Amino acid sequence: MMTDGKDILNLIRHTKQVVLVTHIKPDGDALGSLFGLADVLQAMDKKVFCFLEEEVPQLYRFLPGRQQVETSFAAADGFIRAADGDVLTIALDCGDVKRLGKYGSQFRARHPFMVIDHHRGNNGFGDVNWIEPHRSSTGEMIFDLAETLDVKLSEAAATCLYTAIVTDTGSFRYASTSSHTYRIAARLVECGAQPGQINEKLYDSYPLKRLRLMQQVLTTLQMFAEDRIGVIYVSREMLEQTGASLEDTENFINLPRAVETVQVAVFLKEGKNMISVSLRSRGGCDVSLVAARFGGGGHALASGFRRDGVTLAQVRSQVLRALITQLDS
């Protein structure tokens, strides 16, 4: 789904102040796209306000531009009011207004409101929408936007967009990785992104508490449906014992997914009065359809949802029934 491309470009070119927002619990694509686009817009002499509901996760604090993040909605509202109508709000990598968090409706009430995203379930909740589900990542789209706007990418922007792409493609392993994705990655390297350093930060710089937590989480692995479904979980007790946080569970979903017989991996995370569920598929099951049954969403191969006021055991039972039905359909 795409609004006339000229409308998108004209809005960006002719608006002097821009507010950038993304989904709660931001991942590499969300943050890389946010900071990458901020750098592009600043190169166009625009004032940019980057809003996150929470602090940047520890894993992504190496990204250039994270220092400009604001977590105060009052500050964002003040920025918008001071712009006196000459302001554009852009939601990045967010498939639904609810995923913007507790201030989502307030941001959406500002006009014009633009959506740039690659989630298939996105219904186009902006005034202006650029949604391309076949894309590997929102970061890939931001690169093309910068090219169209004729903005030369800085090393900082290249680092952010490379991070966005490498994380959302599973290090170029997922089916959404196209020849265009590889060409963009090459261009980002030419612009200064350093894959070795980025990959080291993402995959080889973990605190000891994370490994201790991983050790405990691996003991929870259970197989279901003739070993086609692999399930792991993390409890609040495990977090307390190891001194780790849910941030430290990044990429744990890939542990059960790596089992050769597994078609769908499930990772349940226990929070305060809430269970969050991550789903990953090898391709034989559209997990976005399963996530949608529980009010979530995402991609065919990577989706998730949250449930409040339920136990780990209850959610596991519910999601297993839904997945088995989907696998056997």
NUBA-879589 format. One record per residue: x, y, z of N, C-alpha, C in turn. Coordinates in steps of 0.001 Angstrom, whole numbers, padded with zeros to 6 digits, always signed. Atoms other than C-alpha are relative to their C-alpha. Layout:
XYZXYZXYZ
...
//
This chain:
+000847-001182+000000+000000+000000+000000+000886+001237+000000
-000836-001195+000061+001467+003317-001010-000799+001188-000481
+000532-001264+000452+000171+006842-001173+000879+000457-001155
-000782-000531+001103+001327+008727-004250+001397+000385+000497
-001363-000266-000413+005111+008828-003984+000345+001473+000009
-000263-001436+000033+005098+012496-004899-000477+000681+001276
+000507-000565-001253+002994+013256-001831+000989-000231+001134
-000973+000336-001045+005508+011483+000384+001239+000878-000119
-001206-000790+000207+008482+013249-001132-000239+001479+000245
+000305-001421-000201+006799+016656-001136-000139+000341+001477
+000148-000245-001438+005856+016364+002522+001363+000058+000684
-001319+000034-000633+009391+015443+003497+000849+001197-000428
-000825-001103+000501+011008+018064+001300-000428+001356+000553
+000508-001334-000296+008775+020953+002322-000443+000209+001442
+000304-000170-001419+008273+020369+006046+001312+000200+000756
-001257-000370-000649+010886+021943+008312+000259-000759+001299
-000157+000739-001250+010239+020024+011544-000612-001387-000141
+000471+001374+000131+009845+016257+011794+000132-000719+001345
-000011+000858-001177+008929+013964+014692+000057-001443-000473
-000141+001404+000367+010073+010347+014376-000365-000889+001188
+000404+000945-001041+008441+007544+016361+000084-001416-000563
-000005+001394+000426+008583+003758+016258-000697-000842+001059
+000766+000862-000893+007134+000745+018023+000667-000192+001355
-000515+000296-001332+007515-000133+021684+000888-001239-000077
-000986+001078-000005+010244-002603+022594+000756-000015-001334
-000597-000130+001338+012225-001383+019564+001152-000966-000231
-001062+000909+000413+014489-003786+017712+000999+000747-000875
-001040-000621+000811+017421-003177+015394-000530+000755-001195
+000558-000684+001160+015294-002254+012401-000692+001293+000418
+000696-001192-000485+013150+000169+014388+000991+001112+000341
-000970-001003-000445+016134+001933+015944+000923+000448-001133
-000864-000364+001113+018379+001784+012897-000696+000909-000990
+000777-000840+000911+015637+003255+010731-000242+001379+000597
+000254-001268-000691+014834+005928+013316+001216+000911-000058
-001204-000824-000029+018406+007137+013714+000538+000281-001402
-000453-000201+001368+019248+006645+010054-000785+001091-000702
+000825-001027+000629+016308+008723+008863+000231+001356+000661
-000285-001267-000685+017006+011358+011519+001234+000666-000594
-001236-000539+000568+020515+011771+010114-000238+000537-001416
+000315-000437+001362+019173+012017+006553-000751+001329+000026
+000807-001216-000080+016631+014676+007531+000824+001180+000503
-000863-001072-000503+019203+016666+009473+000967+000475-001081
-000844-000393+001134+021406+016632+006378-000763+000908-000956
+000853-000869+000806+018458+018362+004709-000368+001278+000765
+000197-001193-000835+018601+021082+007424-001376+000046+000663
+001265+000055-000722+015467+019923+009183+000257-000214+001496
-000041+000270-001427+014839+019933+012916-000732-001313+000244
+000550+001345-000182+014202+016368+014077-000135-000316+001490
+000249+000444-001377+012683+015048+017310-000201-001504-000032
+000088+001463-000035+013280+011336+017984-000614-000436+001332
+000685+000402-001226+010825+009870+020477-000029-001511+000170
+000175+001392-000399+010969+006528+022257-000704-000015+001350
+000697+000099-001282+008688+005454+025079+000940-000450+001109
-000965+000472-000979+011641+003788+026796+001409+000269-000492
-001390-000225+000374+015408+004077+026799+000433-000992-001081
-000552+000897+001017+017425+002561+023957+000554-001242+000690
-000538+001230-000610+018136-001118+024804+001525-000024-000046
-001459+000046-000124+021704-001817+025885+000671-000518-001271
-000601+000622+001184+022386-003951+022805+000226+000997-001128
-000058-000927+001124+021817-000994+020475+000564+001371+000368
-000506-001307-000418+023517+001776+022403+001284+000399-000710
-001153-000371+000811+026449+001686+020024-000411+000813-001225
+000471-000678+001210+024267+003220+017316+000194+001511+000078
-000117-001459+000031+025147+006784+016324-001401+000629+000008
+001282-000692-000023+022318+009174+017079-000856-000319+001205
+000851+000376-001139+020982+007456+020184-000064+001104+001047
-000047-001051-001007+021967+010503+022256-001144+001004-000157
+001051-000990+000219+019203+012566+020678-001396-000524+000323
+001304+000571-000339+016412+010232+021830-000610+000718+001200
+000766-000574-001103+013751+011811+024039-001077-000997+000404
+001044+000899-000500+011435+009767+026242-001149+000774+000644
+001041-000845-000588+009291+012693+027407-001034+000386-001051
+001051-000393+000934+005962+013031+025638-000267+001498+000085
+000202-001442-000156+005652+016538+027063+000976+000774-000890
-000991-000651+000854+008852+017475+025240-000381-000139-001469
+000440+000211+001384+007536+015938+022014-001178+000917-000329
+001164-000846+000206+004253+017790+022393+000416+001469-000115
-000495-001368+000066+006137+021019+023026+000669+000301-001326
-000662-000147+001312+008228+020491+019880-001044+000191-001094
+001054-000072+001016+005085+019945+017826-000735+001334+000066
+000722-001274-000151+003292+022989+019248+000841+001180-000460
-000890-001094+000389+006315+025223+018706+000168+000086-001521
-000140+000015+001465+006398+024167+015043-001123+000760-000685
+001110-000810+000508+003093+025995+014586-000545-000511-001333
+000607+000592+001191+001730+023578+012002+000973-000490-001040
-000997+000432+000988+004934+023136+010030+000774-001193+000549
-000619+001186-000594+005625+019637+011344-000626-001254-000584
+000422+001296+000529+005416+016095+010013+000386-001069+001020
-000291+001122-000878+005155+013016+012231+000097-001270-000842
-000217+001227+000769+006542+009757+010801+000136-001180+000949
-000094+001250-000749+005939+006305+012299+000787-000999-000838
-000889+000900+000722+008673+003853+011319-000090-001425+000527
-000072+001422-000338+008599+000052+011263-001094-000415+000989
+001083+000266-000946+005262-000019+013085-001243-000423-000766
+001113+000552+000768+002431-002217+011819-001371+000415+000445
+001311-000356-000545-000345-000812+013974+000183+001147+000977
-000116-001162-000873-001023+002396+015878+000146-000407+001465
-000109+000461-001383-001345+000388+019111+001447-000319+000370
-001402+000352-000255+002284-000685+018725+000872+001227+000268
-000743-001212-000326+003326+002943+019116+000055+000236+001505
-000037-000128-001445+002618+002557+022821-001080+000908+000550
+001061-000723-000699+000653+004594+025311-000261+001392-000545
+000217-001323+000593+001101+007841+023393-000357-000074-001481
+000258+000173+001424+000258+006385+020002-001164+000814-000519
+001180-000724+000475-003195+007939+019735+000249+001503-000043
-000307-001437+000019-001828+011381+020631+000860+000365-001201
-000808-000273+001190+000831+011179+017935-000841-000107-001265
+000826+000192+001191-001703+009862+015440-000961+001158-000224
+000928-001126+000122-003942+012849+016150+000641+001216-000662
-000698-001094+000671-001284+015126+014652-000006-000229-001507
+000062+000108+001466-001519+015849+010939+000987+000986-000622
+000087+001325+000627+000062+015082+008609+000786-001056+000778
-000602+001140-000664+000989+011653+009933+000354-001031-001070
-000486+000906+001049+003116+009382+007724+000424-001333+000607
-000420+001337-000402+003708+005638+007998+000962-000563-001040
-000964+000687+000865+006811+003958+006547+000271-001344+000655
-000030+001301-000660+006764+000225+007168+000046-001129-001021
-000042+001169+000882+007222-003278+005755-000778-001185+000578
+000799+001085-000571+004812-005315+007908-001235-000281-000865
+001092+000379+000889+002268-007235+005859-001364+000364+000561
+001299-000269-000607-000558-006687+008348-000318+001470+000172
+000243-001432-000160-000224-002902+008250-001171+000444-000871
+001188-000420+000744-003596-001431+007262+000078+001434-000497
-000149-001371+000469-002206+001990+006441-000686+000983+000919
+000684-000824-000988-003080+003925+009570+000425+001470-000027
-000439-001390+000103-001423+007155+008443-000835+000809-000964
+000585-000849+001039-002622+010129+006441+000682-000303-001328
-000824+000347+001155+000176+009172+004071+000729-001289+000350
-000548+001324-000309+001428+005590+003814+000954-000491-001070
-000926+000724+000882+004429+003854+002310+000254-001347+000654
-000058+001331-000600+004052+000156+003072+000330-001018-001084
-000427+000985+000987+005935-002527+001152+000393-001293+000718
-000240+001230-000766+005629-005975+002779+001093-000903-000552
-001032+000867+000568+008083-007601+000373+001407+000439+000399
-001312-000515-000364+010921-005489+001759+000608-000777+001162
-000701+000718-001071+013544-007047+004010-000111+000734+001326
-000063-000827-001200+013349-004184+006478-000451+001413-000332
+000292-001422+000195+012261-000613+006984+001285+000742-000325
-001285-000622+000296+015950+000282+006924+000319+000005-001484
-000196+000075+001453+016098-000858+003305-000790+001106-000699
+000854-001031+000586+013243+001521+002499+000570+001395+000248
-000580-001309-000316+014955+004433+004247+001209+000278-000893
-001124-000188+000924+018058+003857+002134-000516+000496-001351
+000539-000404+001297+015978+004103-001043-000586+001406+000051
+000538-001354-000162+014264+007214+000302+001123+001026-000072
-001138-000913+000022+017620+008881+000901+000551+000162-001419
-000472-000054+001387+018696+007981-002634-000916+000879-000852
+000970-000784+000773+015511+009473-004095+000080+001481+000359
-000121-001387-000450+015970+012626-002016+001365+000595-000343
-001346-000415+000398+019555+012803-003310+000815+000485+001200
-000764-000312-001204+021009+012865+000202+001145-000993+000123
-001166+000866-000178+024530+011509+000595+000030-000506+001432
+000018+000578-001337+024600+009117+003527+001326+000200+000720
-001187-000101-000841+027024+009807+006342+000382-001385+000494
-000409+001275-000589+028984+007042+008018-000968-000404+001113
+000929+000285-001097+026615+007340+010986-001310-000581-000538
+001251+000494+000580+023507+006885+008839+000194-001391-000595
-000290+001304+000603+025126+003986+006979+000074-001084+001068
-000095+000950-001108+025914+002271+010292-001384-000371+000520
+001351+000242-000508+022328+002649+011482-000825-000837-000972
+000812+000724+000982+020744+001421+008259+000528-001405-000236
-000554+001359+000120+023141-001523+007959-000470-000848+001180
+000477+000711-001180+022201-002501+011509-001468-000374-000152
+001418+000274+000224+018516-002229+010611-000185-001202-000914
+000147+001068+000988+018944-004535+007638+000542-001329+000522
-000621+001264-000422+021301-007105+009180-000824-000666+001110
+000791+000604-001073+019073-007596+012242-001323-000535-000509
+001319+000446+000446+015773-007854+010384+000064-001091-001064
-000148+001103+000951+017160-010289+007827+000639-001218+000655
-000691+001106-000656+018729-012552+010455+001379-000199-000583
-001329+000026+000630+022162-011659+009078-000086-000547-001421
+000215+000315+001418+020873-012024+005499-000407-001458-000226
+000414+001406+000126+019411-015492+006153-001454-000169-000396
+001431+000175+000213+015686-014834+005815-000383+000170-001467
+000451+000004+001397+013712-015244+002610-000274+001398-000543
+000271-001369+000443+012933-011523+002507+001245+000696-000539
-001254-000575+000504+016593-010866+001665+000051-000151-001512
+000013+000011+001469+016665-009909-002017+001355+000460-000543
-001228-000501+000617+019382-009023-004481+000130+001503+000250
-000014-001440-000289+018373-005401-003876+000528+000246+001414
-000492-000118-001372+019030-005910-000165+001527-000080+000028
-001457+000138+000034+022572-007086-000909+000658+001217-000647
-000570-001191+000643+023164-004144-003245+000017+001183+000969
+000058-001081-000982+022048-001750-000523+001086-000200+001060
-001029+000283-001004+024315-003466+002012+001381+000397-000516
-001290-000368+000594+027248-003008-000343+000172+001519-000040
-000061-001462+000046+026421+000675-000800+000220+000579+001393
-000168-000487-001374+026199+001136+002978+001449-000181+000468
-001413+000219-000331+029657-000365+003366+000853+001066-000684
-000722-001048+000720+030906+002062+000723-000158+001353+000682
+000263-001265-000700+029357+004872+002787+000601+000038+001404
-000696-000024-001279+031281+003826+005882-000434-001012+001030
+000405+001045-000941+029357+001052+007604+001076-001082+000051
-001034+001019-000173+031770-001542+009023-000646-001271+000553
+000708+001225-000410+030103-004985+009108+000662-000741+001148
-000688+000723-001060+032778-006543+011307-000275+000605+001365
+000226-000672-001276+032394-003960+014048-001467-000067+000414
+001431+000052-000310+028610-003904+013807-000393-001388+000480
+000333+001371-000382+028337-007692+013973+000581-000364+001361
-000593+000269-001306+030696-007810+016936-000867+000599+001105
+000862-000652-000991+028488-005329+018818-001311-000762+000168
+001299+000665-000042+025333-007253+017927+000060-001426+000527
+000000+001441-000254+026474-010835+018372+001159-000522+000855
-001179+000495-000720+029820-011016+020211+000419+000898+001152
-000333-000904-001110+029636-008497+023050-001048-000107+001103
+001046+000230-000982+027323-010056+025608+000541+000015+001427
-000404+000079-001408+027492-009590+029392-000152-001426+000513
+000022+001349-000557+028065-012710+031498-001406-000394+000459
+001347+000304-000483+024563-012455+032967-000897-000527-001120
+000794+000490+001128+023118-013001+029511+000262-001490-000242
-000344+001402+000228+024994-016296+029098-000554-000885+001119
+000568+000771-001106+023899-017437+032551-001512-000154-000164
+001435+000086+000255+020319-016626+031632-000273-000973-001143
+000158+000912+001126+020682-018444+028316+000103-001453+000451
-000185+001350-000532+021895-021506+030208-001288-000494+000644
+001248+000386-000653+018707-021525+032269-001134-000151-001007
+001075+000041+000993+016425-020805+029317+000087-001275-000841
-000165+001211+000804+017883-023719+027330-000548-001241+000700
+000536+001161-000722+016815-026120+030082-001516-000079-000106
+001463+000008+000118+013187-025146+029386-000473-000531-001347
+000374+000416+001347+013268-026377+025787-000877-001246+000011
+000901+001133+000183+010332-028644+024959-000422-000071-001460
+000378+000225+001383+009329-030176+021662-001430-000522-000068
+001395+000396+000169+005769-030652+020413-000291-000286-001477
+000482+000265+001361+003846-031827+017355+001055-000711-000836
-001004+000810+000689+006347-034494+016329+001271+000805-000258
-001223-000814+000008+009230-032110+017060-000021+001122-001037
+000100-001108+000955+007912-029522+014616-000058+001357+000700
+000096-001239-000770+007421-026930+017368+000964-000081+001183
-000919-000083-001126+010156-025936+019784-000356+001198+000866
+000444-001052-000917+009233-023907+022869+001013+000199+001123
-000812-000367-001155+011389-022092+025414-000704+001137+000735
+000577-001128-000724+010522-019604+028118+001015+000578+000971
-000772-000629-001061+012058-017166+030578-000985+000506+001038
+000872-000421-001091+010481-016551+033963+000622+001181+000745
-000507-001107-000802+010813-013590+036297+001016-000508+001024
-000933+000588-000958+012544-015911+038736+001387-000165-000615
-001285+000144+000681+015262-016655+036185+000712+001349-000115
-000584-001335+000130+015797-012949+035619+000579+000468+001330
-000472-000401-001327+016133-012337+039345+001253-000772+000397
-001138+000834-000376+018556-015241+039814+001279+000388-000726
-001172-000316+000816+020874-014138+037029+000347+001482-000007
-000227-001440+000052+020517-010384+037421-000175+000567-001396
+000218-000432+001381+019557-010180+033748-001364+000671-000131
+001286-000618+000301+016643-008353+032139-000521-000574-001303
+000560+000497+001254+014340-009085+029231+000791+000489-001206
-000872-000479+001079+016691-006992+027094+001053-001043-000344
-001062+000984+000203+019247-009766+027549-000463-001251-000737
+000519+001169+000710+016966-012270+025800-000049+000210-001515
-000006-000273+001440+017453-010681+022372+000614-001176-000753
-000423+001105+000872+017775-013443+019728-000091-001384+000638
+000178+001322-000599+017005-016264+022192-000971-000850-000819
+000977+000719+000811+014146-017190+019854+000686-000889-001032
-000708+000787+001009+016772-018510+017437+000550-001321+000551
-000501+001247-000590+017812-021251+019888-000883-001191-000389
+000826+001129+000441+014794-023548+019314-000166-000044-001516
+000140-000033+001456+014568-022418+015700+001144-000750-000688
-001163+000657+000594+018012-023932+015099-000115-001526-000005
+000186+001457+000001+016757-027472+015833-000474-000435-001385
+000225+000336+001407+016691-029243+012477-001430-000380-000334
+001369+000418+000289+013147-030612+012804-001026+001109+000230
+000946-001049-000397+011589-027382+014072-000464+000835-001191
+000601-000875+001002+009214-025560+011759-000414+001339+000605
+000377-001229-000694+008060-023031+014345+000652+000027+001378
-000594-000200-001317+009928-021677+017367-000858+000976+000793
+000806-000836-000887+008133-020139+020337+000850+000389+001205
-000707-000482-001180+009660-017986+023062-000974+000819+000841
+000903-000678-000909+007512-016972+026037+000809+000730+001063
-000724-000830-000963+008715-014139+028296-000974+000524+001043
+000881-000407-001082+007179-013509+031671+000394+001376+000537
-000192-001324-000570+006816-009879+032678-000943+000183+001172
+000897-000289-001106+004800-008184+035390-001443-000010-000496
+001411+000155+000406+001195-009374+034896-000168-000089-001510
+000045+000051+001464+002002-009969+031235+000943-001080-000510
-000853+000964+000702+003367-012690+028948+000144+000482-001439
-000222-000332+001409+004961-011721+025640+000490-001246-000721
-000293+001208+000777+005329-014324+022908+000625+000378-001337
-000651-000168+001304+007744-014373+019975-000140-001296-000782
+000183+001157+000868+007104-016710+017033+000922+000132-001213
-000840+000022+001194+009518-017689+014262-000311-001257-000800
+000328+001116+000882+008781-019904+011279+001094-000201-001032
-000936+000307+001092+010981-021652+008753-000661+000122-001365
+000682-000198+001268+008334-021097+006101-001221-000865-000215
+001148+000875+000172+005809-023901+006500-001234+000450+000745
+001106-000492-000814+003594-021872+008811+000059+001521+000040
+000083-001460-000055+002450-018256+008592-000317+000398+001439
+000216-000290-001416+002936-017212+012223-000692+001339+000225
+000727-001266-000170+001465-013747+011596-001494-000264+000177
+001414+000343-000147-001948-015428+011303-000293-000488+001414
+000155+000472-001375-001436-017108+014667+000072+001183+000962
-000142-001169-000869-000250-013887+016296-001240+000876-000049
+001195-000837+000158-003272-012063+014895-001169-000509+000835
+001076+000559-000817-005588-014437+016766+000060+000498+001439
-000189-000466-001372-004139-013070+019992+000219+001516+000068
-000123-001452+000009-004158-009420+018970+001353+000529-000382
-001335-000426+000395-000590-009349+017699+000133+000097-001505
-000235-000087+001436+000995-009275+014280+001467-000121-000321
-001390+000094+000444+004201-009112+012291+000095-000522-001403
-000249+000572+001318+005502-011089+009337-000360-001480-000012
+000316+001425+000127+004778-014554+008007+001011-000869+000739
-001052+000795-000619+008108-015776+009396+000408+000493+001389
-000392-000556-001302+008426-013553+012477-001113+000890+000526
+001109-000757-000570+005571-012339+014645-000013-000124+001506
+000097+000084-001443+004525-011855+018216-001267+000628+000530
+001159-000596-000661+001870-010826+020702+000231+000033+001498
-000075-000084-001452+001275-010031+024369-001355-000368+000590
+001225+000322-000728-001281-011359+026859+000139+000484+001429
-000003-000496-001371-002174-009744+030156-000815-000905+000908
+000771+000711-001004-003353-011439+033321-000102-001499-000192
-000004+001452+000222-002454-014997+032273+001352-000565+000420
-001246+000650-000392+000213-017524+033231+000755-000510-001225
-000796+000598+001072+003024-018958+031150-000645-001276-000516
+000591+001279+000396+001341-022360+031151-001259+000207-000840
+001231-000261+000744-001968-020921+029946+000294+000477-001414
-000333-000528+001323-000410-018978+027090+000641-001079-000861
-000648+001077+000760+001766-021920+026050-001038-000965-000559
+001052+000915+000449-001273-024178+025854-000811+000607-001134
+000810-000669+001022-003248-021634+023834+000746+000129-001325
-000747-000221+001231-000491-020867+021356+000345-001321-000677
-000278+001303+000589+000364-024537+020872-001209-000506-000790
+001203+000440+000722-003221-025339+019919-000149+000756-001316
+000132-000814+001213-003280-022462+017447+001057-000367-001039
-001073+000341+000931+000076-023421+015927-000212-001368-000640
+000252+001343+000559-000805-027085+015517-001101+000058-001037
+001087-000178+000982-004029-026088+013786+000526+000612-001275
-000545-000686+001168-002105-023757+011484+000951-000905-000777
-000931+000905+000670+000594-026337+010726-000723-001093-000763
+000723+001101+000605-001957-029002+009897-001047+000428-001014
+001042-000482+000919-004198-026786+007788+000467-000081-001446
//
